[in-house]
Amino acid sequence: MSQLFTETDLLKFKFVGDPQVSPDGRWIAFVQTHIDPKENIYRSRIYLASRDGSQIRQLTQGPRSDQHPRWSPDGRYLAFLSDRDGKVGEEEGMDPLGSQIFILPVEGGEARRITHIRGGIQEFAWSPDGKAIAFFGFTRSGQAYFLPDRKEKPEDPDEALFEKYNRTVRVIDRLMYRLDGVGYFEDRRRHIFLLDVEESLAASPDDLPRPRQVTDGDYDHGGLTFSPDGRYIATSSARVPNADEVEFSDIWVFDTKGIEPPRRLTESDGPYHSPAWSPDGKTIAFLGHQLELDWYTDTKLFVVPSQGGPRRRLAESFPRTFGDASAVDMRMVPGQQGPIWSHDSRYLYLLGSDGGTTHLYRVDAEDGSIHRLTHGDVVLYGFSLSKDSEFLAWSQSAPDYPGDLFTAPLERLVEGMQPATSSPLEKETRGATRLTEVNQELLRERKVALPERFTFRAPGGPEADGWVIRPPHKEGKVPVLLEIHGGPMAQYTSTFFFEFQLLASRGFAIVYTNPRGSQGYGEAFCAGIRGAWGVNDYADIMAGLDEALRRYPFLDEDRMGVLGGSYGGYMTAWIIGHTQRFKAACAMRSVTNTASFFGTSDGGYRWDRVWGGTPWEHPENHARQSPITYAGNMRTPTLILHAEEDYRCAIEQGEQLYVALKKQGVETRFVRYPNEGHNMSRSGQPWHRVHRLRMIRTWFEEKLQP
């Protein structure tokens, strides 16, 4: 008999992603991450796999995290990000280096660090000729932030003490001054820099040449792509006064030589991002929307002439959102978010979310037609295309594994492609080769409970998807846990979700749904909660639960719990304020008071669009949509989990719920996690993640198990 999952099994999993096909298509570089329980950290390494999977070898040996591998255009080098020198300077009171760019000869040799940028680097790209690398680095007070500024100590002893004991004081001028998972910005801005590769490799690591700054100003920039001749870089930015206050970002083109002024290619009418320059140099593709339905709008694909001109939307027949909107807890490497061009500039390839799946799509750049290349009840979360557009590699997860590496000749995928409007569940991907099975041994020893998909409909509402996971070792009636995803602009999928597997293994049936507000079902579905949280979403969630109870007689209606995080925490708090059907609840990193969320969240000031105005303009809207308003109705024993450095849903949201429940004598337990942010359940300190899972399991065992 297979063993039950335990919380510490989380520490045994390996995570695969960010595949990058070599220019000649012979090799795939990818990242594999595992957890070091003794050190309580994640360790990432870069691996190489041959295209047929016959050879797989570890390429880097860094002490902690090696990520973001990118091939040089000639295939001789792999550049990657590593934090192996990340703590340099900390002991002297300076900001740590963080992740830096390293270059490794693929045929053998040591990796060389070629940057020394305080604050770290998150993204970079090779120039088409391989002579330069562009990257994002920080500026402080408008100045490049490269080397430590060792100021002389003040001669005045009082000034020295003043400086010593006020070192951690923050003076804030910006509206957007912190970001969950990043921390406080202070006066930093994110800019593009350019470095000469040969010059950097020839220099001493202690005396690296200073990169040249390409962008400037009191603005941030995101996403970068070179023109084919390497002369220009396209990026996205809101380059306007008070940029933090606007809700748009434009696509800009910068001259790497600094001779020509920057060119704006879009019209400041929506958030545009992820630019990709066509190989023929004529066109730039990008993603975004025009806030047609506020933040409930699907992400769309556009193209614009690189020299300027009218933009054009492609794939208008695709009634879904581009990108991967999956709610998951088993992914440690980033996915591919932007479009990729074919070598002949004829097609664009990108991911799209559709009905609880994420797949790869091909879009004709001329007529805008779109087809789906992969199929099945799976989630793709990263992909790469060979230089000649003949070979693809991608990372994929499914209900019975968290993620592995797959490859296929592009022509085989094209042979089996389907209209994007057809159901992705109608067929399976043909011609694909699975290169890795990194968790095979562990999963063979455990019983994975596969989800069963069903559909339901609330009165007057659209059809929606739900899933049930049956506990694998239980007979007869079993207690039920209703799980609610975050976002709300996200989607549950039939992928491997460790929290669900753990709880099912311990005897609980799991029910989860994609109610209105979820992505992957079209804009109208997503905007179905616009200005009215707790109405249609609540109706859908409860209708999904009722349909599951009707279909699956093993579900025990008298022993039900409800739980969720972020927006799922909001809905958990909302539910216990509107029904007494549940015997126990767990609200995690939740929103309970939209008025205070507006001022305490890192981006809360932008949510006036979501809730129908600011708290001072329309307090009635915020009161109506805040779970705390209905605290007087709450009687359900509730576990509250919150991270103390959550800047997305500040811990005061959990504190308000805790005090409201305690004041009324409702059984309540509050667990606070120090030094953790909003994404603790996905990427927090490993042992905190284990502790969280144990708290959830024991709480519901105490309240629901006989």
N, C-alpha and C positions, 0 to 999 in steps of 0.2 A: 504494500500500500504506500502511495506517495506521502511524503511528509507534509505537514501543514506549513504555510508561510509564517514566519515570525518577523517582528519589526527589524531585527538585525540582518535579515536577508537583504534588506535594502543596501547594506554596505558591501554586498558581494557582487552586485551587478556592474557590468561594463557598459559604456555608452559610446556609440559610434556616430560620426557625422562629418559634415563639411568635406565631402569628396571633391577632389580636384583632378581632372584628367590632364595628363601631360600633353604638351603640344603635338607630339607624334602619336598620341592615343595608346601608347603601350603600357602606361602605368597610371595608377590612381593613388594620389596621396590622400590620406584621410586622418582624422583625429579619433583617438580612442582614449576615453577617460575612465579611471577607476577611483575608488575611494580608499584612502589610507586610514583605517580606523584608529591606529595608534597615534597618528599625528592630527587626526580629525580634519583632514583636508582632502581635496580632489587633486589627483595627479593626471595630467594629460600628456600623451605622447603622439608623435606623428608617425604613421606607418605608411608603407608602400605596398600596393597589391598589383600584380600583373593583371591585365585586362581579362584573362580567363580564370583568375583566382588560383592558379597553380603555385604562385609564389606570393607570400605575404611576409614582410619583415618589418621589424621596428627600426625607425630611422633616427629618432632623437632620444636622448637620455637625460633630459633636463631634470633638475631636482623637484620641480613642481609642475608648471603648466606651460606646455608648448602647443600653440594653437594657430589657426588661420593660415594654413600652408598655401602658398601661391607660387606657381612655376614661373621662372623667367621665360621670356618668349622663345629663347633657343633651347630650353629644356635642360640647361646645364646646372641650374641652381634652383633650390627651393628657398624662398624667403618665408619666414614665419614669425609669429609673436611669441615671446617667452618672458616670464617673470623671474628667470633664474638669477638675475642681478637686481631684482625688484626692490630689495630693501636697502640698497646702497644709499648711504647718507642719513638713514633714520637715526642712527646712534648720535649723529651730530645735530639732531633737531630739525633736519631738513625734510621736505616732502620726499617720499620714496620715489624711485624711478618708475615702478610699476612695470608693465609689459613693454618691451622694446623689440625692434626689428632685428632679427638675426638672419644671416645668409649661410646656407649649407651647400657645398658642392655635392651633387647627387652621386657622383662616381667615387666619392670618398674624401675625407678631410674633416676638420673641425668646423663647427658653426662659429661664425664671427658676428659679434654685435656691431651694428653700424649706426645706431642712434643713441642719444643720451638726453632724453626728453623728460623732464620732471612732470609727474602726473600721469605718465604712460601714454601708450598709443593703442587705439582700438581698431583702426582700419587703415589699409594702404593698398596701393596698386602699382604694378610695374608699368613703365612707359612702353610703347609698342616696340621700340628698338632695344629695350633691355638696359639702356644706359642710365636710367634714372628711376627713382621710386618716389611717388607722391604719397603723403600720409597726413592724417589729422593729428595735430598737437595743440597744446594750449598756449594762449598768451595770457599775461597778467598785466593789468593796467595798460593794455595795448602793446606790451613788449613781449618778445619771444621768451619763452620759459624753458630755457635749455639747461643751464648749469646753475648750481647753488650760488646765491648771492651772499657771500660771507661778509656781512656788515661788521665793521669794527665796533667793539663795545663802547657805549657812551662813557665819556670821562666823568660826567656828573653821576655820583652814586645813586641819587634819587631817580635819575632818568634810567639808569641800569635796572633798578628795582621795578620801576614803572613798566619797562619793556618786558622784564622777566615774568611779572605776574599778570600781564595783560596779553600774553602771547596768544591765548585761545579766544580772545574776544573777537566777535565777528561784527563788522559794520556792513549792513545790507542796504543796497541802493536799487537792486533789480527786483522786478515783480516775480520772475522765475529764478529763485536763488538757491534751490536745491532740487534734487531729483532722486527718487527712490533707486537704490542700488548703486548710485554714484556718489551722493553726499552733497555737501555745500559747494556752490560754485564760487562764491565771493565775487571777485572781479575777473574771473577767467572767461575766455571765449575760445571756441573751437575753430581753428583755422587750418588751411591746407599749406603744407610745406613740401619742398622738393629737394631731394639730395642726389648727388652724383654717386653712383654705385662704385665705380672703380676707385674714385678718390677716397671714398669711405672705407673700402676694403684695404687700401694701401696704408691708411693712417693707423696710428696706435689707438687701441680702445680707450686710452686715457686722454687722448687728444684728437677727438673726432672733429671733422669739419662741421661748421654750422650750416644746417640746411637753409635754403632760401625760402622766405615766406611768399606765398602766391596770393592769398586773400588777406584782407585787412578790415579794420573797422570794428565797431561795437556790435558785432553780429556773430551768430554761430552758423556753422555749415555742416552739412551731412550728405554722405554719398558722393563718390567721385568716379569719373570715367575720362580717359584720355581720348582725344581725337586720334585718328589713325596715324597722322604724321607726328604726333606727340607735342604739337605746338600749343594745344589748348586743353583745358580741363573743364568739364561740366560738373556742377554740383548743385545742391539745393540750399536755399537760404531765404530768410525774410530780411532783406537789407533795407530796412526802413527805420526811422526813429522809433524808439520804444518798441523794438521788435518783439519783446516778450508779450506784449499786449495784443498782437494781431493773431489771427487764426489761419493765416495762409503762409506758404513758403513757395518761392519761385524757383525755376530752373535758370541758372546763370552759367555763362561761359567766361572763363578767365584765360588770358594770354600768359603762358608760363614765362615768357620773356619780360612781361611787365610793360610792354610797349603800347598795346591797344587797351582801351578802357574795357571794363567788364560789360557783357551784353546780357540783358534780361530777355528770356525767350517766352515767358508766360505772363499772364495778366493779373497776378495778385488776387485771384478769385477762388483759391482753394489751396489745401495742403498738397504740394507736389514733391515727389521724392524719387529716389532710386533711378537716377539717369543712366542710360546705356547708349553709347555712341555707336552708330552702325559702321561696319568695316569699310564701306565706301565713302564715309565721311559726310554724307549728305543729311543724315537724320539722327535725331536723338529721341529715343523712347524713354518714357518715364511713367510712374504710377501716381495715382492720386484721385481726387474728386473735387467737386465744386460746392461741397457742403449742401447739396440739394436737400438732404434730409438730416442736416446737422451731422453729428458724429455717428449716426446710424447709416450713413451712406456707404455703399459698397466701394471698395478700391477698384479703380478702372485703369485701363491701359491707353496711353496717348503717344503720339509722335508729333514732332515739330521739326521743321527745317533747321539745320544747325546754324545757318546764317540768319535765321529769323524769318518769321512768317506765320500764317495761321496754323494753330495746332489742329490735330485731327484725332478723334477717338477711334480706336480699333476694337474689334470683338464686341460690338454693341449687342449682338444676339446672345451673349453669355450673361444670364441673369443672376450671377453670383459674384462673390468678391475674390479678387486676386490676392495671393499670399496664403499662408497657412494659419488659419484661425483656431487651431486645435487647443483645447484645454488639456494639458498633460502634466504629469509629475515625474516623468522618467526621461528627460532630455537635458543633456549637459553641454551640447555643442550647438552653435547657431545654425539656423536654416538659411537657405538661399531665398532672399526676398525680392531681388530685382530681376528684370527681364534679361535674357541673353540672346544675342543675335546669331543667326547662322552666318557662315563665312561669306556667303554671297549676298548678304543683306536682304534676303527675300523673306525670311521668317523670324519670328520672335518666339522664344520658349520661356514659360513661366509657370509657377504653381497657382492653383486655384482651389478654393474650398467649396465643396458641394455636398450638402446633405449628409453631414457626418463623415466625410472623407476629404482627403486632399490629394490632388493628382497633378500630373504634368500636362500642359496644354501647348499646342502650336498655333500661332496666329500668323496669318498671311499679312505682311506689312503693306501690301498694295490694296487688296480688296477688303481686308479686315476680317475675313472668315476665320473661324476658330474650330479646332478639333482636339479631342482628348486623346493622349498617347498612352496613358496607363489606365488601368481599370481595377475593379475589385474593392472589397471592403478594407482598405488600407489607407495609410497616411504617409505621403512623401514629405520630407521636411528639409531637403537640400539636394541640389543636383549640379552637374557640370557637363559641359559639352566639349568634345575635342576640337582642335583648331580647324579641322577640315569638315566639321559637322557630321562625321560618320559614326561617332561613338558617344554614348551617354553613360554616366554613372550617377547613381542617386542613393540617398539614405531613406529607409522606409521602415515603418513600424506597423504592427498588426495586432489583433487581439491576443496572440500567443507569444509575442516577443516585443521588447521595447524598441529595438532598432538595429538594422544591419545594412550592409552595403550590397547594392545590386548594380548590374551593368547590362547593356544590350546594344547591339548595332542599331543605329537610328532607323535604318530602312525596315528592320523587323517591326519596330514600334509603329512606323508609318503604315505598314501593311495592315495592322490591326486597329488603326485609329478609328474613333467613333465621333459622331457629331457631339459637340459640347453640351447640347440640350438633352441628350439621352442620359439615362440613369447610369452612374458609374458602377452600379452593382450588377449590371446585366451580364458582364463577362469578366474574365481574368486577363491580366497582361500576358501576352505570349512572347516568347523569344528572350525573356529575361534570365540572367544567371545570378544566383545568390552567391556572393563571394565570402561572406562571413556569417558565422553563427556564434557570436562571442559569448552568449549566455546559455548555450545549449546544455552544458553539463548541469548547471543549477536548475534550469527549467525542467530537465528530465527527472530531477529528484523531487520536484514539487508538482502538485496537481493544479494546473491553470484552469480556472473556470471561465469558459467562453461565454460572452454575452449573447443574448437573444434579442434581436431587434423587433420592435412592433411600432405601429402607428396609432395615433389617437387624434381626437378633435374635441376641443372645448366647445360648449354651445356658442354658435355664431362665429367660431374661430376657424383658422386654417388647419389643415392636416399637419401634424408634427411628429417627430421621431422620438421614440423612447427605447430603453434597453433594460433588460433584467439579467442579473447574474445570479445563478442558483448556487448556493453553497455546496461544494463537492462531496462533503462527508456527512451530510445531514439528511435525515428522512422525516417525513411528516411536516407539520406546520413549523415555519421558521420565522424569527423576527426580521423586520424590514428596516433598511436604512435608505432614506430618500436623499440622494446627493444632488447638489445644485452647483453648476459651474459659475466661474467668475466672469467678469467682463462689464456688462452683460454681452458685449459684442464679441463673442467667442462661440465655439461649438464643442460639444462632446462628440467623440468619435468612437469607433469600435477598436480602438488601439489598446495596448497593454497599459493599464493604470494600476500602479502598485498598491495604492491605498485601497482600491476596490478588491484586488486580489487578496490582500491581507485580511480584510474584514469578511470577505466571503469564506476564506479559509478558516476563520474563527466562528463560522456558523450563521452569519448574517446573509440575507438576500439583499442585493443592491439594486435599487431602481434609480435610473437617471434619465433625464429628458433634455431636449432642446426646445425650450418654450420660446414664445415671441420675445424678441430682443436678441436672440442668437443670430450669428452670421452663418452663411452657408445655405441660406434659403431665400435670398433675395432681399432687396431693400424694404419692400412693404412689410415683410415678416419681421425684419430687424427693427423697423421704426414703429412696430405695433405697440410699443410701450412709451412712445415719445410723449413726454410731459405727464405721464401717468404711471409711474412705476408702482407696482403692487396691484395693478388691475388685471390686464390681459396676461401678464406673466404669471401671476398668482393663479388665474383661472386655468392656464395651460398646465402648470406644474401639478395642480391638484387633479386635473382631468387625466393627466398621464399616470399619476399614481392610481386613480380609480380604475383606469383601463388595465393596468398591470394586476391589480387585485382581482379584477373580473377574469382575466385570462389565465392567471397562474394560481391555482387553488392552494399551493403550498405556502403562499404569503400569509402571514398572521396579522390581520388587521388590528388586533388588540395589542400588538407589541411593535410599535413603529417609532422610529427616530428620524430626525431630519438634521442635515448638516451641510455646510458649504463655506467657501472662503471668498472674500472680497465681495463682489455682487452676490455670490452665493451666501455669504454671511449676512448681507442685507436681507435677502429673501428668507433666510432662516429666522432672523429677528422679526421680519414682517409676518411670517407664518405663525409664530407662537403668539403674536399679538392679535391674530384673527381666527384662530381655531385651537381647540383643545384636543385634537385627534392624536397628537404625538405624546408619547410617554417621556421622551428626552430629546434634547437638542444640543447642537454644538455649533456656535457661531465663531468663525475664524476670520481674522483681519477684515472685519466687517465695516460697513457704513451703517450707522444707526441714526445720525442726525445730519441731514443734507445741508442745513444752514451752517453748522460749524465745519463740516467737511469742505465747504466752499472756501474757507480761509485757511484751513490747516493742511489740506492735501497739496502735494507738489504741483498739481495741475488743476486743483479744484476751481480756481477762478475762471476756467474755461467751461465749466459745467452749467453755466446759466442757460446755455442752449438745451441742455438735457432736461433740466427741471423747470423750465418755463420762467426764467428770470433770476435776478439776484435775490438774496434773502431780504434785503431792505426794500426792493421794489415790489416783490410778490411773496411776502412771508407766508401767505396762505398756501401757495404751491409747495413750499418747502415743508410746512407743517403737515400737509395732507400726505406727502410722499415719504415722510420720515418714520421709521419704525418706532422711534422713541415716543412719538405722539400717542402710540397705542400701548405703552408700557403698562398702563393700568389694567389691561386685559391679560397680561402675561402670567401664566401659572406653571409653565413647563419647566422642569429641572433643566438647567442650561450650563454647559461648559463653554467658557469663552477663552479662546486662544488668540494672542496678539503679540507681534514683535515690537520691541520698544523703539527701534529705529525705522519703523515703517513710515515712509514719507508719502506714500500713496493714500493709505487709509490710516491716519494717525492713531496712535494708541488711545487718545482721548475718546475715540468712537467706542472702543471696547469698554473704557472706563465708565462712560455714561450708561451703557447697558447694564454693566455689573452693579452699579449703585442703584439703578432703578429696580432691578430684580431683588437685590438685598433689602432695599427699603420696604419692599412688600412681603418679605419673608419667603421668597421663592428660593428653592435650593439652587445654589449657583457656585461655580468654581471658576476662578480667574487665573490663567497661567500666562505669565509674561516672559518673553524670550529676549534677553539682552543681546546687543550687538547683532541684531538681525533686522532684515528689511521685509518688504511686502512679499518677496518671492522665497521666503524661507522654506516652504514645503517643496519647492522645486530645486533650489540651489543654495539653501542655507547650510550652516555647519552640519556635517553629517550626523553627529550625535544629537543635535537639536532636532533634526528631522526624525530620528528614531524616537526621541522622547515624545514628540508631538503625536506620532502614530500610536505609541503606547497609551498616551492619555486618552486618545479617541477610543481605542479599543476597550480599555478598562472601564471608561465611563459608560459606554453602551452595554457592555457585559453586565455591569452593575445594575443598570436600569431596565434592560430588556430581556436578558437571559433568565430562564426559570431557576 
